[in-house]
Amino acid sequence: MVISGVAEQVPDRIGQLIYLDAMVPDNGQSARDVCGPLWDQMMAPFVKDSVMQYPFGKSSSGIPGDLPQPFKTFTEPLKIGNPQVKTIPSAFIVMTKNGESNPLNDKMGLDKARARSWKIYSMEGGHYPMREQPAQLVRKLEEVIRSHE
């Protein structure tokens, strides 16, 4: 959601977009909209006192830490329509388990990336490779960047 919003604002300053097992919004969608019916089962239970608690397993007290996010970051729709954004080369890294992606997650990002003809890369592991396998993630990001050059 964040890189989609940033790309709308400063497309001329971005050489490539890489979505990492991420949501890919359409114009007018919020994170909650992209989640669709999954929101109620996956995310809603973690909303407490107008913030979203860490929803993906045990929270880490180490660095990087898991901090609650304001709930509005999940409900505010993005305005997407800058034609320059479509000229930015874009790639999607899908996280897999035993070579298979999660069909529920696919609806939030991978399917849209395919429909937009982005380059698709896969990486074995959980949703947070930056935490679980940072060295392998760096290698994957280098691969994606090299393929763009």
MDAnalysis code that builds the backbone (N, CA, C; Angstrom):
import MDAnalysis as mda
import numpy as np

u = mda.Universe.empty(447, n_residues=149, atom_resindex=np.repeat(np.arange(149), 3), trajectory=True)
u.add_TopologyAttr("name", ["N", "CA", "C"] * 149)
u.add_TopologyAttr("resid", np.arange(1, 150))
u.add_TopologyAttr("resname", ["MET", "VAL", "ILE", "SER", "GLY", "VAL", "ALA", "GLU", "GLN", "VAL", "PRO", "ASP", "ARG", "ILE", "GLY", "GLN", "LEU", "ILE", "TYR", "LEU", "ASP", "ALA", "MET", "VAL", "PRO", "ASP", "ASN", "GLY", "GLN", "SER", "ALA", "ARG", "ASP", "VAL", "CYS", "GLY", "PRO", "LEU", "TRP", "ASP", "GLN", "MET", "MET", "ALA", "PRO", "PHE", "VAL", "LYS", "ASP", "SER", "VAL", "MET", "GLN", "TYR", "PRO", "PHE", "GLY", "LYS", "SER", "SER", "SER", "GLY", "ILE", "PRO", "GLY", "ASP", "LEU", "PRO", "GLN", "PRO", "PHE", "LYS", "THR", "PHE", "THR", "GLU", "PRO", "LEU", "LYS", "ILE", "GLY", "ASN", "PRO", "GLN", "VAL", "LYS", "THR", "ILE", "PRO", "SER", "ALA", "PHE", "ILE", "VAL", "MET", "THR", "LYS", "ASN", "GLY", "GLU", "SER", "ASN", "PRO", "LEU", "ASN", "ASP", "LYS", "MET", "GLY", "LEU", "ASP", "LYS", "ALA", "ARG", "ALA", "ARG", "SER", "TRP", "LYS", "ILE", "TYR", "SER", "MET", "GLU", "GLY", "GLY", "HIS", "TYR", "PRO", "MET", "ARG", "GLU", "GLN", "PRO", "ALA", "GLN", "LEU", "VAL", "ARG", "LYS", "LEU", "GLU", "GLU", "VAL", "ILE", "ARG", "SER", "HIS", "GLU"])
u.atoms.positions = np.array([
    [0.830, -1.187, 0.000],
    [0.000, 0.000, 0.000],
    [0.876, 1.251, 0.000],
    [1.943, 1.201, 0.778],
    [2.792, 2.389, 0.908],
    [3.472, 2.722, -0.414],
    [4.083, 1.721, -1.063],
    [4.808, 2.074, -2.285],
    [3.855, 2.488, -3.402],
    [2.636, 1.974, -3.395],
    [1.656, 2.413, -4.385],
    [1.344, 3.889, -4.190],
    [1.179, 4.306, -2.945],
    [0.902, 5.708, -2.652],
    [2.084, 6.614, -2.959],
    [3.276, 6.165, -2.641],
    [4.474, 6.969, -2.911],
    [4.668, 7.121, -4.423],
    [4.468, 6.043, -5.160],
    [4.634, 6.096, -6.615],
    [3.696, 7.134, -7.234],
    [2.503, 7.270, -6.690],
    [1.556, 8.269, -7.185],
    [2.098, 9.685, -7.022],
    [2.841, 9.906, -5.937],
    [3.312, 11.250, -5.618],
    [4.608, 11.631, -6.329],
    [5.534, 10.674, -6.468],
    [6.852, 11.007, -7.025],
    [7.319, 9.952, -8.043],
    [6.537, 9.675, -9.067],
    [6.916, 8.620, -10.008],
    [8.235, 8.896, -10.729],
    [8.552, 10.146, -10.914],
    [9.798, 10.512, -11.609],
    [11.046, 10.213, -10.783],
    [10.890, 9.918, -9.519],
    [12.030, 9.631, -8.649],
    [12.191, 8.137, -8.375],
    [11.394, 7.314, -9.046],
    [11.412, 5.875, -8.793],
    [11.845, 5.146, -10.061],
    [12.878, 4.316, -9.933],
    [13.378, 3.560, -11.073],
    [12.722, 2.199, -11.225],
    [12.217, 1.637, -10.140],
    [11.573, 0.330, -10.175],
    [10.765, 0.152, -8.900],
    [9.632, -0.522, -9.026],
    [8.808, -0.875, -7.871],
    [8.919, -2.375, -7.661],
    [9.169, -2.772, -6.415],
    [9.216, -4.197, -6.074],
    [8.248, -4.427, -4.924],
    [7.195, -5.155, -5.215],
    [6.198, -5.504, -4.211],
    [6.583, -6.844, -3.616],
    [6.752, -6.903, -2.310],
    [7.173, -8.119, -1.617],
    [5.974, -8.759, -0.934],
    [5.384, -9.763, -1.601],
    [4.236, -10.481, -1.049],
    [3.224, -9.484, -0.500],
    [2.946, -8.468, -1.297],
    [2.245, -7.285, -0.813],
    [0.852, -7.128, -1.409],
    [0.097, -6.246, -0.793],
    [-1.186, -5.834, -1.344],
    [-0.928, -4.937, -2.549],
    [-1.757, -5.086, -3.563],
    [-1.686, -4.229, -4.746],
    [-3.065, -3.590, -4.891],
    [-3.180, -2.327, -4.504],
    [-4.494, -1.685, -4.521],
    [-4.864, -1.133, -5.903],
    [-6.164, -1.045, -6.124],
    [-6.707, -0.310, -7.254],
    [-7.130, 1.056, -6.739],
    [-7.445, 1.965, -7.653],
    [-7.877, 3.298, -7.270],
    [-9.069, 3.233, -6.321],
    [-8.963, 3.968, -5.228],
    [-10.052, 4.052, -4.265],
    [-10.085, 2.945, -3.234],
    [-9.119, 2.040, -3.269],
    [-9.108, 0.938, -2.303],
    [-8.219, 1.245, -1.106],
    [-8.659, 0.771, 0.035],
    [-7.855, 0.786, 1.257],
    [-7.313, -0.620, 1.472],
    [-6.450, -0.785, 2.456],
    [-5.951, -2.120, 2.792],
    [-7.114, -3.035, 3.164],
    [-8.066, -2.504, 3.882],
    [-9.226, -3.315, 4.261],
    [-9.990, -3.764, 3.020],
    [-10.119, -2.874, 2.037],
    [-10.801, -3.236, 0.795],
    [-10.054, -4.336, 0.047],
    [-8.731, -4.213, -0.018],
    [-7.927, -5.206, -0.736],
    [-8.061, -6.574, -0.061],
    [-8.115, -6.580, 1.261],
    [-8.292, -7.844, 1.993],
    [-9.642, -8.480, 1.712],
    [-10.646, -7.649, 1.457],
    [-11.983, -8.167, 1.190],
    [-12.505, -8.958, 2.371],
    [-13.149, -10.103, 2.103],
    [-13.758, -10.887, 3.179],
    [-12.737, -11.440, 4.176],
    [-11.479, -11.493, 3.794],
    [-10.457, -11.999, 4.718],
    [-10.210, -11.046, 5.877],
    [-10.600, -9.789, 5.705],
    [-10.340, -8.787, 6.739],
    [-10.893, -9.241, 8.089],
    [-12.135, -9.685, 8.086],
    [-12.787, -10.032, 9.351],
    [-12.082, -11.166, 10.079],
    [-11.570, -12.144, 9.362],
    [-10.919, -13.263, 10.041],
    [-9.443, -13.020, 10.311],
    [-8.752, -12.297, 9.416],
    [-7.301, -12.145, 9.564],
    [-6.872, -10.908, 10.334],
    [-7.569, -9.807, 10.137],
    [-7.082, -8.541, 10.656],
    [-7.950, -7.945, 11.764],
    [-9.244, -8.000, 11.608],
    [-10.151, -7.357, 12.566],
    [-9.880, -7.744, 14.021],
    [-9.536, -9.001, 14.320],
    [-9.286, -9.354, 15.723],
    [-8.104, -8.610, 16.361],
    [-7.278, -7.979, 15.552],
    [-6.087, -7.312, 16.084],
    [-6.269, -5.807, 16.253],
    [-7.474, -5.311, 15.974],
    [-7.759, -3.888, 16.163],
    [-8.136, -3.668, 17.616],
    [-7.361, -2.825, 18.286],
    [-7.607, -2.513, 19.693],
    [-7.336, -1.024, 19.910],
    [-8.310, -0.328, 20.473],
    [-8.147, 1.086, 20.815],
    [-7.660, 1.922, 19.629],
    [-8.284, 1.751, 18.478],
    [-8.026, 2.503, 17.242],
    [-6.632, 2.284, 16.660],
    [-5.987, 1.186, 17.043],
    [-4.717, 0.817, 16.414],
    [-4.760, -0.672, 16.044],
    [-3.944, -1.013, 15.082],
    [-3.801, -2.410, 14.662],
    [-2.574, -2.973, 15.350],
    [-2.798, -3.997, 16.169],
    [-1.686, -4.701, 16.808],
    [-1.018, -5.582, 15.747],
    [0.168, -6.051, 16.011],
    [0.891, -6.906, 15.068],
    [0.084, -8.176, 14.819],
    [-0.380, -8.411, 13.559],
    [-1.283, -9.531, 13.310],
    [-0.629, -10.823, 12.811],
    [0.685, -10.854, 12.690],
    [1.331, -11.996, 12.032],
    [2.215, -12.786, 12.971],
    [1.609, -13.446, 13.914],
    [2.371, -14.292, 14.820],
    [2.851, -13.555, 16.048],
    [3.809, -14.178, 16.713],
    [4.350, -13.625, 17.953],
    [5.053, -12.302, 17.675],
    [4.736, -11.314, 18.449],
    [5.345, -10.002, 18.310],
    [6.774, -10.032, 18.840],
    [7.627, -9.313, 18.171],
    [9.035, -9.254, 18.556],
    [9.309, -8.002, 19.378],
    [10.032, -8.168, 20.462],
    [10.407, -7.005, 21.261],
    [11.792, -6.520, 20.863],
    [12.492, -7.318, 20.054],
    [13.817, -6.925, 19.585],
    [13.724, -6.033, 18.364],
    [14.864, -5.736, 17.803],
    [14.917, -4.898, 16.609],
    [14.947, -5.813, 15.399],
    [14.080, -5.666, 14.402],
    [13.068, -4.611, 14.353],
    [11.894, -4.958, 15.256],
    [11.387, -3.968, 15.925],
    [10.270, -4.179, 16.831],
    [8.946, -4.115, 16.100],
    [7.936, -4.640, 16.716],
    [6.589, -4.613, 16.155],
    [5.793, -3.557, 16.900],
    [5.375, -2.546, 16.176],
    [4.633, -1.455, 16.783],
    [3.223, -1.397, 16.226],
    [2.271, -1.073, 17.059],
    [0.909, -0.893, 16.547],
    [0.870, 0.240, 15.521],
    [-0.006, 0.091, 14.534],
    [-0.193, 1.126, 13.519],
    [-1.570, 1.748, 13.703],
    [-1.695, 3.031, 13.419],
    [-3.021, 3.648, 13.490],
    [-3.996, 2.921, 12.564],
    [-5.181, 2.665, 13.045],
    [-6.178, 1.922, 12.285],
    [-6.490, 2.577, 10.948],
    [-6.440, 3.892, 10.905],
    [-6.783, 4.606, 9.672],
    [-5.820, 4.261, 8.525],
    [-4.601, 3.809, 8.836],
    [-3.690, 3.424, 7.757],
    [-4.227, 2.208, 6.999],
    [-5.178, 1.503, 7.567],
    [-5.779, 0.338, 6.924],
    [-7.118, 0.653, 6.263],
    [-7.693, 1.807, 6.598],
    [-9.036, 2.116, 6.100],
    [-9.087, 3.302, 5.145],
    [-8.032, 4.072, 5.070],
    [-8.031, 5.232, 4.175],
    [-7.737, 4.781, 2.744],
    [-8.625, 5.105, 1.800],
    [-8.412, 4.668, 0.420],
    [-7.296, 5.462, -0.264],
    [-6.626, 4.789, -1.182],
    [-5.587, 5.433, -1.983],
    [-6.194, 5.979, -3.270],
    [-5.712, 7.122, -3.673],
    [-6.083, 7.673, -4.976],
    [-4.974, 7.274, -5.936],
    [-5.320, 6.447, -6.897],
    [-4.349, 5.947, -7.862],
    [-4.841, 6.308, -9.253],
    [-4.002, 6.977, -9.999],
    [-4.408, 7.349, -11.346],
    [-3.345, 8.099, -12.118],
    [-2.191, 8.310, -11.501],
    [-1.115, 9.027, -12.181],
    [-0.611, 8.158, -13.334],
    [-0.751, 8.619, -14.577],
    [-0.342, 7.790, -15.719],
    [1.157, 7.480, -15.748],
    [1.970, 8.302, -15.113],
    [3.413, 8.052, -15.075],
    [3.751, 6.763, -14.329],
    [2.928, 6.388, -13.375],
    [3.196, 5.196, -12.573],
    [3.237, 3.948, -13.455],
    [2.397, 3.915, -14.468],
    [2.352, 2.747, -15.351],
    [3.644, 2.568, -16.150],
    [4.468, 3.605, -16.209],
    [5.735, 3.496, -16.949],
    [6.884, 3.001, -16.074],
    [6.657, 2.874, -14.775],
    [7.697, 2.394, -13.857],
    [7.750, 0.872, -13.933],
    [8.913, 0.290, -14.236],
    [9.007, -1.172, -14.223],
    [8.640, -1.689, -12.831],
    [7.788, -2.711, -12.803],
    [7.312, -3.240, -11.530],
    [7.488, -4.749, -11.486],
    [7.784, -5.231, -10.284],
    [7.973, -6.664, -10.058],
    [7.247, -7.048, -8.785],
    [6.936, -8.326, -8.681],
    [6.241, -8.857, -7.508],
    [6.979, -10.098, -7.053],
    [7.339, -10.131, -5.776],
    [7.952, -11.322, -5.186],
    [6.878, -12.012, -4.358],
    [6.546, -13.237, -4.760],
    [5.547, -14.004, -4.045],
    [6.251, -14.997, -3.130],
    [5.848, -15.036, -1.888],
    [6.403, -15.993, -0.939],
    [5.646, -17.308, -1.086],
    [6.396, -18.404, -1.089],
    [5.791, -19.715, -1.295],
    [6.147, -20.671, -0.163],
    [5.339, -21.706, -0.047],
    [5.618, -22.792, 0.891],
    [5.563, -24.072, 0.067],
    [6.680, -24.780, 0.045],
    [6.799, -25.974, -0.796],
    [6.469, -25.652, -2.250],
    [6.898, -24.470, -2.689],
    [6.710, -24.063, -4.073],
    [5.333, -23.534, -4.424],
    [4.430, -23.474, -3.460],
    [3.058, -23.030, -3.714],
    [2.777, -21.715, -2.988],
    [2.117, -20.800, -3.690],
    [1.700, -19.559, -3.040],
    [0.391, -19.797, -2.300],
    [0.035, -18.856, -1.446],
    [-1.210, -18.929, -0.676],
    [-2.329, -18.311, -1.516],
    [-3.301, -19.099, -1.948],
    [-4.365, -18.559, -2.805],
    [-5.109, -17.374, -2.188],
    [-5.207, -17.340, -0.874],
    [-5.880, -16.209, -0.231],
    [-5.059, -14.937, -0.392],
    [-3.748, -15.046, -0.234],
    [-2.874, -13.887, -0.435],
    [-2.807, -13.489, -1.901],
    [-2.874, -14.475, -2.792],
    [-2.785, -14.194, -4.228],
    [-3.816, -13.165, -4.660],
    [-5.017, -13.239, -4.107],
    [-6.087, -12.316, -4.479],
    [-5.746, -10.878, -4.095],
    [-4.917, -10.714, -3.080],
    [-4.581, -9.369, -2.605],
    [-3.444, -8.732, -3.394],
    [-2.637, -9.544, -4.076],
    [-1.502, -8.944, -4.761],
    [-1.060, -9.667, -6.019],
    [-0.718, -10.931, -5.903],
    [-0.143, -11.668, -7.028],
    [-1.053, -11.663, -8.248],
    [-2.336, -11.886, -8.064],
    [-3.257, -11.917, -9.207],
    [-3.262, -10.567, -9.937],
    [-3.228, -9.476, -9.189],
    [-3.203, -8.150, -9.815],
    [-1.872, -7.902, -10.516],
    [-0.786, -8.368, -9.923],
    [0.525, -8.218, -10.559],
    [0.545, -8.960, -11.894],
    [0.017, -10.155, -11.910],
    [-0.067, -10.924, -13.163],
    [-0.919, -10.193, -14.192],
    [-2.070, -9.691, -13.759],
    [-2.976, -8.984, -14.674],
    [-2.318, -7.735, -15.259],
    [-1.383, -7.165, -14.515],
    [-0.686, -5.955, -14.979],
    [0.613, -6.289, -15.715],
    [0.845, -7.577, -15.925],
    [2.026, -8.066, -16.661],
    [3.344, -7.688, -16.002],
    [3.369, -7.651, -14.674],
    [4.611, -7.403, -13.964],
    [5.455, -8.669, -13.989],
    [6.757, -8.497, -13.809],
    [7.625, -9.653, -13.639],
    [7.335, -10.264, -12.267],
    [7.224, -11.594, -12.233],
    [6.903, -12.304, -10.998],
    [8.104, -13.155, -10.599],
    [8.474, -13.078, -9.344],
    [9.556, -13.876, -8.775],
    [8.990, -14.620, -7.577],
    [9.533, -15.770, -7.297],
    [9.082, -16.479, -6.107],
    [10.253, -16.676, -5.155],
    [9.901, -16.806, -3.896],
    [10.884, -17.022, -2.843],
    [10.238, -17.918, -1.798],
    [10.906, -18.965, -1.440],
    [10.387, -19.906, -0.450],
    [10.498, -19.288, 0.951],
    [9.421, -19.326, 1.709],
    [9.464, -18.830, 3.076],
    [8.173, -18.144, 3.473],
    [8.181, -17.613, 4.679],
    [7.013, -16.951, 5.241],
    [6.845, -15.528, 4.748],
    [5.777, -14.909, 5.198],
    [5.389, -13.573, 4.746],
    [6.398, -12.484, 5.123],
    [7.237, -12.718, 6.099],
    [8.186, -11.696, 6.554],
    [9.634, -12.143, 6.368],
    [10.098, -12.260, 5.135],
    [11.482, -12.691, 4.929],
    [12.502, -11.687, 5.474],
    [12.111, -10.443, 5.582],
    [13.029, -9.443, 6.128],
    [13.374, -9.748, 7.579],
    [12.520, -10.478, 8.245],
    [12.757, -10.881, 9.620],
    [13.297, -12.313, 9.673],
    [12.705, -13.203, 8.896],
    [12.996, -14.627, 8.985],
    [14.239, -15.065, 8.215],
    [14.540, -14.383, 7.109],
    [15.680, -14.773, 6.286],
    [16.223, -13.558, 5.517],
    [16.754, -12.587, 6.235],
    [17.171, -11.336, 5.595],
    [18.254, -11.510, 4.528],
    [19.197, -12.392, 4.728],
    [20.265, -12.564, 3.734],
    [19.695, -13.101, 2.422],
    [18.783, -14.057, 2.503],
    [18.172, -14.597, 1.295],
    [17.315, -13.539, 0.594],
    [16.658, -12.696, 1.381],
    [15.862, -11.627, 0.796],
    [16.754, -10.651, 0.036],
    [17.879, -10.301, 0.609],
    [18.801, -9.395, -0.083],
    [19.206, -9.999, -1.424],
    [19.524, -11.292, -1.432],
    [19.900, -11.947, -2.690],
    [18.761, -11.905, -3.706],
    [17.541, -12.118, -3.241],
    [16.382, -12.076, -4.146],
    [16.178, -10.673, -4.699],
    [16.287, -9.664, -3.836],
    [16.146, -8.284, -4.303],
    [17.235, -7.933, -5.316],
    [18.446, -8.395, -5.073],
    [19.530, -8.170, -6.039],
    [19.203, -8.830, -7.381],
    [18.638, -10.021, -7.339],
    [18.236, -10.720, -8.563],
    [17.199, -9.894, -9.334],
    [16.210, -9.390, -8.631],
    [15.156, -8.603, -9.266],
    [15.743, -7.327, -9.876],
    [16.597, -6.675, -9.139],
    [17.203, -5.428, -9.647],
    [18.079, -5.711, -10.856],
    [18.886, -6.771, -10.796],
    [19.758, -7.120, -11.930],
    [18.932, -7.415, -13.176],
    [17.804, -8.054, -13.024],
    [16.999, -8.401, -14.190],
    [16.375, -7.161, -14.837],
    [16.307, -6.087, -14.084],
    [15.760, -4.824, -14.582],
    [16.805, -4.026, -15.357],
    [18.058, -4.236, -15.030],
    [19.125, -3.411, -15.641],
    [19.268, -3.672, -17.122],
])
